[in-house]
Amino acid sequence: MTRKKAVKSKKKATRRVARKTTVRKKKVTKPATDAARLFLRHTVATLAYRCGKALRGAPESFAEFKAGPTTRKPIEILAHIGDLLGWVLSQAEGQERWRDYSYSSWEVETRRFYSGLAAFDDYLASDRPLHKPAERMFQGAIADGLTHTGQLTMLRRLAGSDVRGENYSRADIHAGKVGPEQSPPPERSEFD
């Protein structure tokens, strides 16, 4: 083999290795999207756990409790969280729309809350594309839902129906666990 042919052969082999390396790099970058999606699913499960705790055991009168002349009633807050869940699902589907539903009863709004969580989580668990970045969906609807969960918890205290504090980092929260049946708080994780 002449020197010229040997150099050409070596260059071709180097290019083949470079191409293989490039393909591997592309495959490594894709899981970052899956990680963001999985994290978003975990935040949805966190909303289910924390808001579920604020909803469980609320007396019938709580839905209409009014802390002050300009505050929302708990049922209005819960209905708004349901609206947020419909909005974030529409963002994920690529057909963003806001619908301001008029509220019904506490039981109906509680069911709508859990069905909204389940619909959004099902979409996230699928391989359908996200039409809005996961981070944007978190910073909007999900973060807002968590804020309103805190309001419901505070209103429960004001209404005389306390929700015990909890070390939520110990809670049994997992992606996909978004229904009303949640694990009880671990032993010694709740406090007054």
C-alpha positions, 0 to 999 in steps of 0.5 A: 500500500502506498503512503497516499492510500494509507493516509486516505484509509486512516482519514476514513476510519477517523471520520467513521469513529467521529460519526459514531461518537456524534450519534452517541452524543445525540442519544445522551441529550434526549433523556434530559427532556424525559427527566424534566417530564418525570420531575413535572409528574412528581410535582403533579403527585405532590400537588395531589398529596398536599391538596388532598390533605387540605381537602380530606376531612373538611366540614361541610361548612368549609366550602362556603367559609369566608375569612374576609369581605375580599377573600375567595371562598374555599370552593372558589379556590378549589374550582380555580385549581381545577381550571388551572389543571385544564389549562396546563393540559391544554398547554401540553397538548398544544391547544392552550386555552383558559376556561373559567368554570363556575363552581358546583359543589365541594364534592363535584369540585373535588372530583374535578380536581382529581380527574384534572390531575389524572388527565394531565399525569396521563398525558405526561406519562405518554410519549405524546409531545409536550408543546410547552416546556415542562419548566413553564408548565410548572412555573405557571399552573402547578406552582399556582396550584401549590400556592392555592393549596396553602391558602386552603390549608390556612383557611382550614385553620381559620375556619377551626378545622386545622390540617396538621403540619407535616414534614413533606419530604418524608411523604410517600409521593411518587409520579403517577400517584395522583388520586384521592387515595394517598398514603397516610403520613409517615409516623412522627412526620406530622406536627401541630 
